[in-house]
Amino acid sequence: MSRPIAHDGVVYRRKGSKFWWLSYRDRAGQRQRESTSTENWQQAQRMLRARLEARDGNVLQVVRKAENLSFGEWADFFLENYSKPPLRQPGTHNANLRCVQHLKKAFATRRLVDVGPDEIDLYLRERLRRRVKIRTRKGYREQGLIKATTVHQEMRVLRRMLNVAVRKRLLAANPCAMVEFPVALKGMFRPHYVTWSEQQTIEKNAMPHLRNAIRIIAETGLRVKKELLPMKKDEIDFLNGVLWIPDSKTPNGVAEIPLTKFALEAFQHQLTICGNGEFLFPSDLNRKGHLRSLRTARRKALKRAGIPYFRLYDLRSTYATRLSAGGVADEWVIQMLRQGDSQVFKKYSQMKLQMKREALDKINRRANEMSGVLTQQRSGDRSFDTVLTQ
């Protein structure tokens, strides 16, 4: 244990320097001297108090390191250690690269501790006023204003970067907590519920492989890019009606999935058109690979069907909603989705307005008043009891 410190510290003038200097002892009792880089005595006193608080909290070395760390250096460290697989998916890493590219233009040379809520708020407002620039052979061409969803994504990446810095004790708090994100984005991640009639209309106007993919996702809740498209033929057990997922986004995603009759029919039909390769959804461009996306086929099918655009991933939430509407308990739906966090269930399952009306139709307004169902019986020394008649 270090010996008690008699004096906290002093602010003094050093000969030949116009700045105030600090002198204090660390937890080991060693004398520390450093310049405040300011001529203001009050600012020097505040810096001394901050040093002493960091010393008492045993984070003095971390604080001093953070003051010499620039935002650009921390951004590169974050991308290298907290953004790449296996911690994050490749798509997430690519999105982080795009967002950090814009963030570094504004904060790269600043110290990490100097990026406060005011600077972040000014960056947000400035980005919302800018226009989209498209690079052409003749130069850059400006289009409309940058969408609020784009800026919102950048703010989410910045918030995660600073959250990691807080956990590393490089920052006392995340300044993003004091910045208001664009209000227009409250419902940006609300999934679209695909009705059965919509699904049938889309399937009639879709290519065979897309028709099978839509039916499979709606009946199993598979993730599109990570689980469905890379699927191999030997992962399907038609005899027992079971599908094996060897690799998934989360550890809970690696599991056996029972298949419904509709899902088995879709798998069997896809097996007849996929060819002789090992993949169930082979690629036309790479004979040894699988499809990477269904975006083009889906857009054309939705256009022919006259249905507004929605993400194919929304069929996963449709799967969860149909399970809930069928009376399946929430705990079972979470397991069918292969999710580890029960809070994610709120994102996938939706009770539509029609479902709520059907539930209201079941209200019994004469509960406990129905003749012959509930009666009041009185016994000698007992109070009134409500019992079911036999």
N, C-alpha and C positions, 0 to 999 in steps of 0.2 A: 504493500500500500504506500502511495506517495505521501510525503510529509505535507502538513498543512501549509497553505500559501498565505503568507502574512499580508501581502499587498496584492490587490487585484491587478493593477496595471496603471500606467501613466501615459499621458500624451505630452510630447515634448518637441522642442525645436532642435534640429540637428544642424550643427555648424556647416555652413556652405550649402544648405538646402532651403528652399522656400516652402516646402511642404511640411506638414505635421507628421511626426513619427509615433509609432506605438511601441511600448515596451511592457511585456507581461510574461508570466510563466505558464507553461503548459501543464498537463496533469502529471508529467514526470518531474516537474520542478525546474525544467530547463528554461533559461531566458530566451524569449523570442522577440525579435525586433523587426519591424517592417514599416514601409512607408504607406501613408494613407492616400497619397497622390492628390491631396486636396489642401488648399490654404484656409479652408473654413474650419474653425475650431469645433463648432457644433457637429459637423459631419464627421470629424475625426473622433469625437466622443461617441457618436452612435456606432461607428465602426468598432471602437474598442469594446463597447457593451455587447455587440454581436459576436466578437471574438470570445469574450468571456462566457457568454451563453453557450456557444458551440463547444468550448472547452469543458464546461460543466456537464454538457450533454454527451461528451465523448465523441463528438463528430467534428472536431477542429480540423483534422487532416482532410476529411472529406469536403468540408466547406472551402478550405483553401485550394483544394484541387479543382472544385467546381468553378471557382472564380477565375481560374486560368484556362477553363475549358470553353471553347467556342461552340456555338450552335451547330456550325457545319461539321465539326469534329464529332459531336455527339450524334448527329444525324447519320454520319457514316458508320459509327459504332453500332447504332440501332439497326441499320439495314443489314449489317454483317452478322449480328449476333441474335437479333430478336425478330427478324422478318423472313428469313429464308427457311425452307424446309429443313428438318421435319417439324419445326415449331409452327410454321404457317404454310399454307398451300402456295404453290407457284403463282396462281392467279392473284392471291393476296399480296405476295411480294412484288409482282409487277405493278399492282395498283399503288403500293407504298412508294415504289420508285418514281412513278409519275407525280405523286403528291409532294414528295420530298424535293423533287426538282424545282417546284414553284416555291416551296417554303424556304429553300436555301437561297433563292434570289433575294428574299426579303430579310432573312435573319442570319445568313452564313457567317458574317464577320462579327456579329454581336456575341458577347459573352452569354453563356447559357443562363446565368442568374439575372441578366438584364432583360430577358424576354418576359415582359409582364403583361397583365391583362389589357392595358392601354395599347401597347404595341400590337397585340394579337387582334384587338377590336379594329384598329385602323387597317390592318392587313385584310381582315374579312371584308370591310366596307369597300376597300380599294379593289379587291378582286371582284366583288359584285358589280362594280361600275365598268369593268373592263369588257372588251369584246373578244369573241373567238377569232383567232387568227389561223388561217389555212395557208400552208406553204405551197406555192405553185412555181412554175418555171419562170414566171415574170416577177416573182417576189411573193410577198404576203398579201392575202386578201382578207379583209375584215368582214365578219358576219354579225349576227345578233349578239346580245349580251351573254356572258357566261351564265349557265344555269346554276340555280341555287344548289342543286344536288351535287354539282362538281365541287363547289366551295365547301359544302357540308362534308364531303368525303375528305377533303384536305384537312378540315378541322378535326375530324375523327382521328386521322393519322397523327396529327400534332398532339392531340390529347393523349393518345396511347404512348407516344414518344416521351412526353413529359411525365406520364404516370410511371414509366420505367425509371426515369431519373429520380422521382420521388422515392421509389422503393430502394434505389441505390443510395439514397440519402444525399444526392447531389442538389436537391431542391427541398425546401421546407414544405411547399404545397404546390399544387398544379394550378397555374394561373388560368387555365382554360375553364376552371370551375366558376370563374367570375365573368365569363364572356357568354353572351346570349347567342346561340346558334340561330340560323334563319328559321323564322316561325313557319314558313310555308312547307317545311319538311316534316311536320309531325306525323303524317301518314304515308311517308314515302316507301316504307317497307311492308305495307299492308298487302297480304297476298290476295289473289283473285280466286274466288270459289267457282269452279267449273261445274255447272249443272250437268245432269245426265243427258239432257237434250242437246246442250252445247257440245258435249263430248262426242255424241253420235254424229252431229253435223260436221265436226272437225274430222272425224275418222272417215266419213264418206268422201271428203275433199282432200285427203292426205295420201301421200305415197305409201306403199305397203309397209316399208320399214318404219316410217313415222307413225302409221296407224298402230302397229304392234307396240312401239315404244310408249305411245300415249296410254294404251290399255294396260301395259305392264306397270307403269308408274302409278296410275290411278288405282291399281289393285294391290300393289306391294309397297308403295311409298319409297321406292329406290331413289337415290341421288343420281342425277343424270350423268355428269362427267366422271365422277369417281367410282360409281358402282355399276351403272347400266351399260354405258358404251364400251368399257374395257372387258365386259363379261365374256367368258369362254364357254364353249359348249359343254365341257365336262363338269361345269359347276352346277348343272341342272340335273336333278334326279326326277325324271318323269314318272318313274314307278311309284315313288313315295310322295310325289308332289311337294318337293322341298328344293329350295335354292340356297346355295352356299355363297356367302360374301367373304372372300379371303382378305380384302383390303378395303378400308373405308376411311372417312374423314376423322372419325373418333374411334377409340378402342371399343366402345359399345356397338359400333356399326359392324364389327366382324362377328357374324352370327349366321345361324340357319333361319331361313324365312319360309314359312308354309305358304303354299300357293293356292289360290282359288281356282275354280273351273275356268273363269274368263282369262286369268293369267296363264294357265296351262295352255289354253287354246292359242293365245297370242305367242307364247314361246314356241309352240309346235309349228305355227305358221311361219315365224321368223326363221326357224331351223330349215324350212324347205326352200327359202330364198337366199340364204346367206352364203351358199357355196360350200367349198371343201376346206376352207381355212379353219383355224382354231377359234376365231372370234365369232361371236353371235352377230355383231354389227361391224362387218369388215369395211375397210376403206377402199374407195374406187381408185384413189391416187397411190396408195401403198398396199400392195398385195399381202404383205406380212404384218400390216398394222390394222388398227380399228378406227372407226369414225371419231373425230374430235368434237364435232358439234352438229346439232340438228337445226341450227338457226335459220338457214335459208329455206329448207323444206318446211319449217313451221310457219315462217312468214307467208309463204305462198299459199299454204293450206288455209291459214286464217283469212287471207285476202279472198280466196275463192269461196270460203264459207260465210264471208260477211260478218265476222266476229272481231271485235276490237282486240288489239295486241295484248298479250299477257305472257309472262315467263312460263316456260315449260316446267320450271321448278315449282310453280304454284300447284301443280297436280299433286305434289307431296302434301301440301296443306289440305287439298281437297280430299285426299285419302284419310287424313286425320279427322276431318270434319264428318265424313261419312261414317267412320267408326263411332264417333261420339253420338251422332244422330241415331245410330242403330242401337244405342243403349250400352255400349262398351264403357267400362269404368275408365276414368282418366289414367289410373296407374297402368292399366293394360295398354292404353293407347300410347303412352310414353314408351313402353317396352316394344310395342309394334313399330314405333318410329325409330327405335334403337338410339334414344337420347339419354344422356346421363343426367341432364339438368331438367327438373320438372318445370322450371320457369319457361323453358323453350316451348312447352306445350301451348301456352297462351298465344304464341306467334303462329302456330300451325292450325290449331283448331278454331273454327269460327262458328258461332251460332247465327245463322241467317235470320232475317226478319220473318220469313215464312215459318221457320222452325219455332220461333218464339210464339207466333200466333197459334200454331198447332198445340204448343204446350199450354197456352192460355185457354184453349178449348176444353182442356181436361180438368179445369177448375171445378170442384164440387162445392157449390155455394151453400149446400145444406149439410155440410159435414157435421157429425155429432147430433143431427136432428132427424136422421132417417129412421122411420118406424121399422122395428123388427131387426135392426142391425146393432144399435147401441142402446142399452137400457140402463136405468139406475136402479140398483137393488140395495135394500137396506137390511142389515142384520142387527141382532139385538144390541150389543154394545159397540158395534163397529160404525164408523162413519160411512158416508156415501162413497161407494166404489163404482167406477165405470168399468163394466166387463162386457165381453162379447157374448152374445147369446149363442147357445149350442143348438 
